[in-house]
Amino acid sequence: MNHRDVFLTEPLRVVDVKASNRACARVSCYVQDEEYAASFGKQWTKFQKTQLDSYNGTCISRNFLEKLLNQPLDWLRGKNVIEFGAGAGRFTEYLAQFANLVVAVDLSSAIFVNAALENENVIAVQADLLHMPQSHMKFDLVFCRGVLQHLPHPPTAIAALFDWVKPGGWVVFDVYARGRLGRLEAKHLWRPVIQLFFTFDSYSQLLDRYAEKILRLRWSLKPFFPGISKRLLDYFLPIWDYRGVLPLSSSQLVEWAKLDTLDAMFSKYDNPMKHQEVARVLAELKCSYSSDERNNFFRAQASSAGAQLGTQVHKYGNACCEHDGGQIEARRRGDARSIGEEEPQ
């Protein structure tokens, strides 16, 4: 399969990428460059295997994907899926294993190292969600994890997801939640300081040298900061810490720390949204949906009544979903979490 099975527009170029099970895989490129996603390309190229269950020997990504879908992965069988923000493929490798067809889309160069490129049922595309090529295909599932808050205007991007879903299909996505302290959160204060003195590459080198030492210092101090007071450590030792949160070895904890610290400090856009803000967008789009409020996960189903998607123009973009008044199915729990206790990025 190739891009012509999905898209009407020819790509600017097609890049051959070596894959283990095929002579080569092909990535169809519809953009001239990575634009604001360049740091993510560097990040996932360097840490391309870090979050792959097939590499780290865990089920972290599988469990996370099932939590997002609110379904076992067998639910994907026979479905055509488009994934926006596929990155290095931590979820793509599972989507490819279970779904009929997967179109993996990423704006950054991470798409060239996606772990699922070797699969015959994967079509890899470098493209911008907000400026996608024309297509003659709609999908059973539109999936987008860890992406929308890194776009210039997340509400517009949320609406754009619905242009790709078929009647009766599902749009599953998340948006990073806005912290209680807003722009006073540690990463927002540290980011301009770090970017003033470091480039992505130089800070990456710094983390290679000192991340383990910083983490071990953080671990030694944690017992003295009970409960939410652990958040104070974020302001003095701003490094992602998953110890006690994820089943990782010490060396894996260091790699995940470097990966997600770079992710946080060098993203060009960081536009988190409160659950209520996303709910208002979906209400404007007249969508029936369920959600996990704590994690800001959303699952919306397109109308199965034969409505033509993309025909109703809203202030956020084109979409058409069945309206149920924006009722929310959510698990309400506390969300006071430090950097070291956030969901994996």
Summary of the structure (lengths in Angstrom):
residues: 345
radius of gyration: 19.8
end to end distance: 30.6
largest distance: 59.5
contacts: 1124
relative contact order: 0.14
helix: 41%
strand: 17%
